[in-house]
């Protein structure tokens, strides 16, 4: 009520100036759900039943002396304010918050007496943002901005890290788990921008104070395991940039970014009683992290010269990081040892970019780009505690990334447009574990290469003014090759394909306007994907093969000069379920989503309009026996009044 009173008082003050322009859109909506209410809430972000209020309200007013005031409210949790005086400055403020619900259903295992479990309550996160910014825009002086922002997330979210359920000697991780989240970041910003003799100078400073406190509870072997984590850091960022256009054909820019971060936190892992000799509880009393980074980049562009434009850039980075963890480990009920882990990271990186664009061929544009990155990462780790836990590790990583892409756009005839793009990427990672007293994962991995090919082709035809159609095809193929040094019982020596990903995506869209009052739009898409991972002969790991079909349609009809009608429909179908219950869990998903939405809008006068909307939605998931199925209907009505 206090907020409403302040807004009304401020509005009364503003009303003494020129007449304001005000719009108010009250509305009401109703939803009914048959089936899984929790799944509906997670998909739509709302409960069933009635909801109403002011959907949107705006206030614009000229206060005189080249000063304007703007205020906007959307729903109950989105506010924006802007007060601007030309060639003097501005004040902007905003607040927004929305709620994100989580799915309460865990995994599914048909052989169990209870094949699936659900969380109690309605886990959700409230995600918000508060901003305030003041700007000074005096002529012939630097543009100065001061800002403050708070970002936060609080509440609960469900996890995909499910707990174990045991029945008849068989354990499957299907029990849903939840995580309590309390997270916020306070950000202070200072910006200065100025132009000196055609050279643009810009400096942005940012200080961030971040804090998080989370707790998650997971069921393991009939006992609950609680993990509590706290973390906070102070981070400083300063970005400086210079850029200038020497003439119409030469442009350059340079930039420098400095970052430093200092953080600390704590962690505990507690297993509920009774505790056996195989249960381990951890209490991390010290978690320290520090990083410092310098990034420098320079860019240059020439052209166009007879249709040819060339550009190049280089970016260098130096980052140092160090961490310290001091943790107390208990086995069963008695403290056993204190372990300390120290790590330091030294990273250097250099990235070069080269590109060209050519437009001299009639109705055609050609372009190409190459990006090369070389990185050197040195990681040193030392753990001290009991003799069994002690280890020393030194790993030198050399990374070479190559990314090439080329494409074209052409329209040889008025009714035809054709475009294509090809991308080849090779990411090479070589690891040299010069010291590894533990002789375990991941030190025995010596290399890992990622090779990706992408192809995209698109054809658009417009045989007449009232019809157009597009056909598009995209191919994505990635292979992962891993080399190992050879450690008994862990990995044999040699190289092997450790992962594959292939996707073919086809889509057809069309637009038809047979008469001026009617338009029809449609899209049909089919995606065929396959993912394979090296499983070391583990039956629980299977290849993923999936098909996803999507159909979208929209129609609009102008009934008269004041009345419009729309109709929208969508259908998606996935077919990638694989019943692997004998060795693990059923994988993949077979589901269908269908929606049909009809809308009607009417303009009664220049200042009054209204709209009515009806939606029918259905979700079916056969791969878990229909546990998440629901059918819902949503009806909404709103009226906009302008004063």
NUBAMI-34539 format. One record per residue (C-alpha): residue number from 1; residue in three letters; z, y, x. Coordinates in steps of 0.001 Angstrom, whole numbers, plus 500000, padded with zeros to 6 digits. Example, Ala and Ser with C-alpha at 12.3 -4.5 7.8 and 13.67 -1.06 7.14 Angstrom:
// NUBAMI-34539
num_residu_c3_c2_c1
1_ALA_507800_495500_512300
2_SER_507140_498940_513670
This chain:
// NUBAMI-34539
num_residu_c3_c2_c1
1_UNK_500000_500000_500000
2_UNK_500736_502402_502887
3_UNK_497224_501880_504263
4_UNK_495685_502617_500857
5_UNK_497810_505771_500490
6_UNK_496744_507059_503921
7_UNK_493096_506447_503132
8_UNK_493387_508316_499815
9_UNK_495206_511237_501502
10_UNK_492547_511474_504209
11_UNK_489828_511283_501569
12_UNK_491421_514163_499652
13_UNK_491390_516274_502826
14_UNK_487731_515539_503485
15_UNK_486786_516386_499921
16_UNK_487429_520072_500682
17_UNK_484297_520120_502846
18_UNK_480728_519476_501644
19_UNK_480295_516923_498876
20_UNK_480530_513407_500347
21_UNK_478094_510560_499812
22_UNK_480101_507586_498543
23_UNK_479083_504051_497617
24_UNK_481425_501442_496171
25_UNK_480523_497806_495516
26_UNK_483198_495895_493597
27_UNK_482558_492214_493085
28_UNK_483941_488914_491891
29_UNK_483056_485325_492714
30_UNK_484105_481860_491644
31_UNK_483739_478493_493372
32_UNK_484298_475005_492062
33_UNK_484392_471903_494264
34_UNK_484139_468227_493430
35_UNK_484961_465980_496381
36_UNK_486419_466834_499786
37_UNK_487967_470302_499470
38_UNK_488823_470467_503182
39_UNK_485235_469868_504279
40_UNK_484020_472550_501854
41_UNK_486595_475015_503187
42_UNK_485557_474338_506784
43_UNK_481858_474857_505915
44_UNK_482202_477994_503756
45_UNK_485401_479595_505094
46_UNK_487035_479913_501675
47_UNK_489001_478014_499040
48_UNK_487724_477163_495604
49_UNK_488721_479269_492594
50_UNK_488455_482992_491917
51_UNK_488113_485777_494482
52_UNK_487437_489459_493889
53_UNK_487805_492984_495166
54_UNK_485798_495728_496831
55_UNK_482979_493958_498626
56_UNK_481786_497119_500393
57_UNK_482579_500823_500372
58_UNK_481068_503646_502445
59_UNK_481851_507350_502807
60_UNK_479546_509809_504601
61_UNK_480353_513506_504787
62_UNK_479048_516570_506601
63_UNK_482105_518562_507654
64_UNK_480125_521540_508935
65_UNK_479668_522847_512461
66_UNK_477435_519814_513211
67_UNK_480323_517447_512527
68_UNK_479948_514263_510478
69_UNK_482383_511683_509209
70_UNK_481541_508068_508319
71_UNK_483821_505385_506966
72_UNK_482901_501853_505897
73_UNK_484943_498964_504534
74_UNK_483543_495497_503972
75_UNK_485863_493123_502240
76_UNK_489573_493390_502945
77_UNK_489363_492851_506681
78_UNK_486527_494914_508133
79_UNK_486914_498670_508604
80_UNK_484835_501147_510620
81_UNK_485353_504873_511235
82_UNK_483126_507370_513055
83_UNK_483856_511085_513569
84_UNK_481114_512860_515550
85_UNK_480561_516445_516626
86_UNK_477141_517037_518138
87_UNK_477133_517929_521848
88_UNK_480943_517677_521964
89_UNK_482071_514106_521419
90_UNK_482988_511352_519022
91_UNK_485841_509141_517867
92_UNK_485114_505597_516722
93_UNK_487542_502966_515506
94_UNK_487202_499570_513927
95_UNK_489130_496582_512681
96_UNK_487852_493164_511675
97_UNK_489446_489826_510961
98_UNK_488103_486595_509556
99_UNK_489489_483133_508998
100_UNK_487905_480004_510437
101_UNK_488977_476715_508872
102_UNK_488966_473361_510671
103_UNK_487841_469989_509406
104_UNK_490946_467868_508804
105_UNK_489256_464459_509098
106_UNK_489576_462356_512234
107_UNK_487436_459440_513370
108_UNK_486234_456531_511282
109_UNK_486656_452812_511975
110_UNK_485713_450589_509045
111_UNK_487539_447345_510143
112_UNK_490978_449022_509867
113_UNK_492970_448846_506640
114_UNK_492989_452640_506692
115_UNK_489618_453473_508282
116_UNK_490211_457232_508508
117_UNK_493065_459718_508502
118_UNK_493373_463387_507551
119_UNK_495623_466192_508755
120_UNK_498112_467670_506326
121_UNK_497754_471309_505306
122_UNK_494795_473547_506023
123_UNK_494538_474255_509777
124_UNK_492783_477560_510396
125_UNK_492448_480350_512920
126_UNK_492684_484056_512144
127_UNK_490273_485755_514549
128_UNK_490514_489520_514834
129_UNK_489320_492522_516766
130_UNK_490650_496111_516984
131_UNK_488658_498829_518778
132_UNK_489136_502527_519518
133_UNK_486659_504589_521548
134_UNK_486544_508288_522412
135_UNK_483441_509847_523941
136_UNK_482805_513255_525518
137_UNK_479139_514314_525218
138_UNK_479120_517921_526450
139_UNK_475685_519167_527652
140_UNK_475059_519195_531431
141_UNK_478269_517248_532027
142_UNK_478809_513514_532545
143_UNK_479116_511300_529485
144_UNK_482712_510062_529543
145_UNK_484028_507265_527323
146_UNK_487551_505918_526925
147_UNK_488157_502753_524965
148_UNK_490733_500210_523949
149_UNK_490136_496818_522398
150_UNK_492409_494012_521256
151_UNK_491027_490545_520593
152_UNK_493214_487827_519140
153_UNK_493190_484315_517732
154_UNK_496206_482786_516040
155_UNK_496809_479700_513940
156_UNK_495770_476065_514198
157_UNK_492536_474240_514932
158_UNK_491664_470574_514764
159_UNK_490441_468805_517896
160_UNK_487939_466107_518758
161_UNK_490501_464671_521175
162_UNK_491801_462096_518691
163_UNK_494878_459898_519058
164_UNK_494975_456114_519133
165_UNK_495619_453879_516108
166_UNK_496444_450215_516682
167_UNK_495982_447381_514210
168_UNK_495922_443632_514944
169_UNK_495904_444310_518670
170_UNK_492870_446631_518478
171_UNK_493252_450318_519380
172_UNK_490753_452981_518386
173_UNK_491090_456739_518886
174_UNK_490577_457994_515331
175_UNK_493814_459805_514437
176_UNK_493182_463556_514028
177_UNK_495045_465978_516254
178_UNK_495782_469660_515926
179_UNK_496299_472512_518357
180_UNK_498490_475572_517789
181_UNK_496835_478676_519228
182_UNK_498337_482088_520004
183_UNK_495863_484058_522102
184_UNK_495313_487762_522675
185_UNK_493545_490055_525107
186_UNK_494147_493793_525584
187_UNK_491194_495592_527169
188_UNK_491102_499169_528457
189_UNK_487712_500693_529339
190_UNK_486579_503868_531116
191_UNK_482906_504754_531447
192_UNK_481060_507598_533189
193_UNK_477301_508174_532990
194_UNK_475312_511041_534506
195_UNK_471766_511955_535522
196_UNK_470984_513738_538802
197_UNK_467352_514593_539539
198_UNK_465895_511682_537560
199_UNK_468465_509231_538911
200_UNK_470723_507600_536320
201_UNK_474278_506896_537476
202_UNK_476604_504680_535461
203_UNK_480080_503356_536226
204_UNK_482072_501128_533886
205_UNK_485695_500199_534610
206_UNK_487583_497570_532622
207_UNK_491130_496254_532783
208_UNK_492020_493110_530858
209_UNK_495424_491658_530074
210_UNK_495069_488151_528636
211_UNK_497780_485840_527279
212_UNK_497645_482450_525599
213_UNK_500222_479970_524363
214_UNK_498956_476664_522958
215_UNK_500521_473392_521865
216_UNK_498727_470235_520812
217_UNK_500140_466976_519487
218_UNK_498254_463689_519830
219_UNK_499221_460220_518635
220_UNK_499017_457677_521474
221_UNK_499979_454012_521122
222_UNK_502280_454775_518192
223_UNK_504038_457652_519993
224_UNK_503324_461358_519847
225_UNK_502340_463210_523014
226_UNK_502929_466976_523020
227_UNK_501095_469193_525494
228_UNK_502271_472813_525842
229_UNK_500262_475311_527894
230_UNK_500908_478977_528672
231_UNK_498716_481272_530723
232_UNK_498298_484974_531390
233_UNK_496228_487050_533765
234_UNK_495467_490607_534791
235_UNK_491820_491236_535616
236_UNK_490004_494338_536889
237_UNK_486235_494805_536648
238_UNK_484200_497713_537983
239_UNK_480416_497855_537602
240_UNK_478342_500605_539233
241_UNK_474609_501074_538645
242_UNK_471857_503390_539873
243_UNK_468337_503365_538475
244_UNK_465337_505661_538504
245_UNK_461645_505776_537688
246_UNK_459932_507369_540670
247_UNK_456718_507715_538694
248_UNK_454951_505974_535812
249_UNK_454306_502885_537964
250_UNK_457428_502450_540103
251_UNK_460941_501696_538830
252_UNK_464019_500650_540836
253_UNK_467669_499884_540232
254_UNK_470722_498751_542215
255_UNK_474119_497601_541019
256_UNK_477495_496491_542322
257_UNK_480250_494564_540521
258_UNK_483770_494086_541832
259_UNK_486182_491721_540090
260_UNK_489727_490694_540864
261_UNK_491973_488437_538789
262_UNK_495567_487299_539143
263_UNK_496990_484763_536717
264_UNK_499917_482426_536243
265_UNK_501026_479921_533662
266_UNK_502923_476763_532885
267_UNK_502308_473353_531361
268_UNK_504362_470450_530023
269_UNK_503452_466979_528767
270_UNK_506157_465244_526731
271_UNK_506055_461763_525216
272_UNK_508349_461145_522259
273_UNK_511016_458455_522516
274_UNK_511136_455562_523124
275_UNK_509777_456152_526630
276_UNK_508686_453188_528729
277_UNK_508123_452846_532450
278_UNK_504430_453525_531958
279_UNK_504899_456894_530210
280_UNK_504643_459987_532357
281_UNK_506017_463408_531519
282_UNK_504845_466452_533458
283_UNK_506394_469891_533763
284_UNK_504272_472364_535722
285_UNK_506745_475042_536740
286_UNK_504215_477077_538728
287_UNK_500538_477650_537967
288_UNK_499082_480499_540020
289_UNK_495444_481552_540192
290_UNK_493758_484379_542064
291_UNK_490080_485336_542441
292_UNK_488140_488161_544061
293_UNK_484401_488614_543660
294_UNK_481708_490978_544954
295_UNK_478222_490982_543362
296_UNK_475346_493178_544572
297_UNK_471861_493296_543052
298_UNK_468639_495269_543562
299_UNK_465473_495292_541445
300_UNK_461988_496762_541836
301_UNK_459030_496918_539440
302_UNK_455439_498033_540194
303_UNK_452767_498643_537621
304_UNK_450818_498363_535639
305_UNK_447970_498514_538182
306_UNK_444726_497571_536394
307_UNK_446693_495474_533924
308_UNK_448940_493819_536530
309_UNK_452721_494392_536625
310_UNK_454884_492908_539380
311_UNK_458660_492799_539596
312_UNK_461226_491340_541953
313_UNK_464974_491270_542309
314_UNK_467740_489908_544494
315_UNK_471416_489276_543771
316_UNK_474124_488325_546277
317_UNK_477614_487128_545410
318_UNK_480778_486388_547376
319_UNK_483740_484896_545490
320_UNK_487070_483667_546858
321_UNK_489640_481855_544724
322_UNK_492960_480164_545359
323_UNK_495314_478171_543167
324_UNK_498788_476680_543399
325_UNK_500473_474164_541100
326_UNK_504051_472944_541481
327_UNK_504768_470146_538985
328_UNK_507685_467824_538269
329_UNK_506665_464276_537332
330_UNK_509001_461903_535487
331_UNK_508314_458213_534974
332_UNK_510284_456825_532056
333_UNK_513572_458689_531754
334_UNK_514308_459525_535409
335_UNK_512790_462334_537518
336_UNK_510841_460855_540394
337_UNK_509062_463507_542381
338_UNK_507784_467024_542618
339_UNK_504078_467305_543381
340_UNK_502410_470413_544739
341_UNK_498664_470993_544658
342_UNK_496994_473833_546561
343_UNK_493306_474679_546407
344_UNK_491034_477332_547892
345_UNK_487414_478010_547021
346_UNK_484877_480040_548997
347_UNK_481557_480637_547241
348_UNK_478483_482493_548489
349_UNK_475340_482803_546406
350_UNK_471906_484392_546706
351_UNK_469364_484603_543863
352_UNK_465767_485858_544147
353_UNK_463496_486614_541195
354_UNK_459726_487150_541255
355_UNK_457573_487841_538232
356_UNK_454145_489021_537141
357_UNK_452467_490083_533901
358_UNK_448710_490529_533399
359_UNK_447094_492167_530348
360_UNK_443520_492904_531464
361_UNK_441947_489889_529702
362_UNK_440903_491043_526201
363_UNK_443448_490179_523499
364_UNK_445467_488112_526014
365_UNK_448688_488440_527989
366_UNK_449597_486154_530889
367_UNK_453034_486022_532484
368_UNK_454900_483992_535112
369_UNK_458336_484064_536713
370_UNK_460165_482210_539476
371_UNK_463902_482268_540096
372_UNK_465483_480697_543185
373_UNK_469227_480347_543819
374_UNK_471026_479147_546944
375_UNK_474776_478558_546820
376_UNK_477387_477347_549285
377_UNK_480771_476311_547873
378_UNK_483636_475171_550103
379_UNK_486569_473569_548272
380_UNK_489821_472577_550022
381_UNK_492570_470708_548135
382_UNK_495943_469439_549334
383_UNK_498487_467535_547230
384_UNK_501972_466704_548519
385_UNK_504606_464588_546822
386_UNK_505239_460894_547105
387_UNK_503260_458944_549674
388_UNK_501211_457317_546919
389_UNK_500195_460667_545426
390_UNK_499470_462625_548622
391_UNK_495896_463437_549441
392_UNK_493748_465933_551332
393_UNK_490217_466777_550236
394_UNK_487577_469045_551750
395_UNK_484232_469216_549953
396_UNK_481239_471314_550970
397_UNK_478661_471806_548217
398_UNK_475133_473079_548746
399_UNK_473199_474066_545620
400_UNK_469522_474909_545399
401_UNK_468161_475895_541987
402_UNK_464496_476388_541222
403_UNK_463364_477706_537863
404_UNK_459682_478369_537167
405_UNK_458075_479430_533905
406_UNK_454639_480590_532851
407_UNK_453010_481379_529542
408_UNK_450366_483201_527586
409_UNK_449752_484952_524281
410_UNK_446220_485335_522970
411_UNK_444498_486422_519784
412_UNK_440769_485706_520346
413_UNK_440011_486314_516681
414_UNK_441700_488460_514090
415_UNK_442852_485457_512091
416_UNK_444162_483333_515008
417_UNK_447073_483799_517413
418_UNK_447883_481173_520022
419_UNK_450758_481128_522514
420_UNK_452225_478665_524972
421_UNK_454966_478417_527542
422_UNK_455890_475902_530243
423_UNK_459149_475734_532208
424_UNK_460101_473537_535137
425_UNK_463625_473574_536553
426_UNK_465143_471588_539408
427_UNK_468857_471976_540129
428_UNK_469856_470169_543322
429_UNK_473521_469627_544214
430_UNK_474518_468032_547534
431_UNK_478173_467159_548138
432_UNK_479761_466450_551504
433_UNK_483367_465272_551231
434_UNK_484213_465623_554920
435_UNK_487842_464662_554203
436_UNK_489055_462591_551260
437_UNK_492226_460607_551882
438_UNK_492302_459384_548265
439_UNK_488749_457910_548474
440_UNK_488247_458290_544756
441_UNK_486479_460267_542087
442_UNK_484607_462559_542539
443_UNK_484410_462394_546331
444_UNK_482157_459329_546342
445_UNK_479430_461341_544552
446_UNK_477067_462635_547245
447_UNK_474344_464338_545190
448_UNK_473266_465167_541655
449_UNK_469882_466517_540616
450_UNK_468922_467910_537195
451_UNK_465172_468023_536455
452_UNK_463970_469720_533262
453_UNK_460511_470135_531753
454_UNK_459940_472292_528682
455_UNK_456693_472868_526790
456_UNK_456206_475142_523792
457_UNK_452959_475681_521859
458_UNK_452505_477823_518761
459_UNK_449412_478396_516605
460_UNK_449317_481004_513823
461_UNK_446426_481487_511412
462_UNK_445890_484246_508838
463_UNK_442690_483348_506953
464_UNK_443331_486070_504370
465_UNK_445737_488892_503688
466_UNK_447897_486890_501308
467_UNK_448351_483691_503341
468_UNK_449495_482813_506874
469_UNK_450705_479595_508497
470_UNK_452225_478601_511846
471_UNK_452459_475302_513668
472_UNK_454883_474961_516585
473_UNK_455726_472137_518990
474_UNK_458450_472067_521634
475_UNK_459237_469382_524208
476_UNK_462431_469299_526279
477_UNK_463005_466537_528838
478_UNK_465898_466404_531317
479_UNK_466685_463687_533861
480_UNK_469926_463502_535841
481_UNK_469929_461591_539117
482_UNK_473228_460834_540857
483_UNK_473864_459473_544351
484_UNK_477069_457748_545451
485_UNK_478436_456782_548850
486_UNK_479706_453434_547667
487_UNK_483371_452795_546828
488_UNK_484483_449274_545831
489_UNK_485328_448932_542117
490_UNK_484133_452510_541474
491_UNK_480444_452905_542233
492_UNK_477831_451104_544353
493_UNK_475992_452910_547116
494_UNK_472627_454450_546265
495_UNK_470968_456712_543687
496_UNK_470341_456069_540011
497_UNK_469302_457831_536829
498_UNK_472698_458721_535347
499_UNK_471489_460612_532309
500_UNK_468388_461368_530251
501_UNK_467725_463799_527434
502_UNK_464464_464022_525501
503_UNK_463689_466090_522438
504_UNK_460510_466661_520440
505_UNK_460674_469455_517901
506_UNK_457901_470034_515349
507_UNK_457846_472810_512774
508_UNK_455386_474144_510189
509_UNK_455904_477406_508307
510_UNK_453800_479267_505770
511_UNK_453882_482494_503777
512_UNK_451929_483002_500542
513_UNK_451642_486184_498486
514_UNK_449236_485283_495651
515_UNK_450030_488486_493753
516_UNK_451767_491679_494780
517_UNK_454878_490821_492763
518_UNK_455367_487307_494164
519_UNK_455977_485928_497662
520_UNK_456589_482338_498783
521_UNK_457893_481228_502196
522_UNK_458497_477729_503520
523_UNK_459501_475895_506695
524_UNK_459498_472198_507560
525_UNK_461038_471064_510856
526_UNK_461476_467652_512471
527_UNK_463522_467019_515605
528_UNK_463565_463723_517474
529_UNK_466166_463515_520263
530_UNK_467385_460822_522625
531_UNK_470295_460955_525075
532_UNK_471166_458207_527539
533_UNK_474037_458051_530018
534_UNK_474747_455662_532861
535_UNK_477421_453414_531377
536_UNK_478231_451048_534278
537_UNK_477779_448216_531760
538_UNK_480398_449616_529366
539_UNK_479593_448388_525860
540_UNK_481418_451343_524288
541_UNK_478797_453755_525676
542_UNK_475491_453603_523818
543_UNK_472309_455637_523833
544_UNK_471939_458349_521217
545_UNK_468758_458337_519160
546_UNK_468562_460767_516302
547_UNK_466191_462318_513825
548_UNK_466911_465600_512059
549_UNK_464725_466889_509210
550_UNK_464998_470414_507822
551_UNK_463225_471997_504843
552_UNK_463656_475664_503885
553_UNK_462039_477558_501039
554_UNK_462295_481088_499650
555_UNK_460601_482736_496675
556_UNK_460840_486288_495404
557_UNK_459455_487809_492227
558_UNK_459436_491455_491125
559_UNK_459982_491287_487369
560_UNK_459546_495034_486915
561_UNK_460152_498250_488851
562_UNK_463929_497802_488539
563_UNK_464467_494047_488530
564_UNK_464000_491433_491290
565_UNK_464574_487685_491250
566_UNK_464927_485352_494245
567_UNK_465159_481613_494717
568_UNK_466224_479861_497938
569_UNK_466426_476164_498684
570_UNK_467302_474184_501805
571_UNK_467533_470522_502705
572_UNK_468531_468884_505965
573_UNK_468806_465198_506778
574_UNK_470051_463511_509949
575_UNK_469501_459851_510785
576_UNK_471326_458973_513999
577_UNK_474238_456719_513024
578_UNK_474850_453671_515193
579_UNK_477505_451156_514237
580_UNK_479192_450281_517515
581_UNK_482488_449167_515963
582_UNK_482569_445883_517861
583_UNK_482923_447613_521242
584_UNK_484184_451080_520367
585_UNK_483661_453567_517570
586_UNK_480737_454144_515207
587_UNK_478647_456858_516818
588_UNK_476285_459448_515431
589_UNK_475966_460821_511940
590_UNK_473947_460139_508810
591_UNK_474239_463064_506419
592_UNK_472381_465238_503941
593_UNK_472861_468897_503056
594_UNK_471207_470383_499999
595_UNK_471483_473890_498579
596_UNK_469815_475816_495774
597_UNK_470519_479542_495370
598_UNK_469213_481843_492647
599_UNK_469677_485595_492597
600_UNK_468949_488454_490202
601_UNK_469259_492172_491002
602_UNK_468840_495124_488660
603_UNK_468691_498860_489352
604_UNK_469954_500618_486241
605_UNK_469828_504180_487576
606_UNK_469414_505877_490932
607_UNK_473167_505522_491403
608_UNK_474022_502222_489736
609_UNK_472715_498756_490603
610_UNK_474003_495218_490159
611_UNK_473287_491717_491395
612_UNK_474107_488229_490197
613_UNK_473969_485119_492388
614_UNK_474390_481395_491710
615_UNK_474521_478653_494342
616_UNK_474642_474852_494138
617_UNK_475572_472929_497284
618_UNK_475893_469237_498046
619_UNK_476963_467391_501196
620_UNK_476728_463606_501649
621_UNK_477811_461665_504722
622_UNK_477084_457944_504481
623_UNK_478171_457069_508029
624_UNK_481876_457317_507094
625_UNK_481694_455863_503630
626_UNK_481364_459198_501849
627_UNK_484777_460463_502925
628_UNK_483502_464038_503489
629_UNK_481208_464228_500457
630_UNK_481439_467188_498119
631_UNK_479461_469089_495487
632_UNK_480187_472770_494936
633_UNK_478994_475658_492804
634_UNK_479438_479335_493634
635_UNK_478840_482239_491261
636_UNK_479152_485882_492335
637_UNK_478561_489233_490702
638_UNK_478634_492708_492265
639_UNK_477885_496268_491188
640_UNK_477061_499161_493520
641_UNK_477858_502707_492418
642_UNK_476795_505776_494389
643_UNK_478543_509129_493955
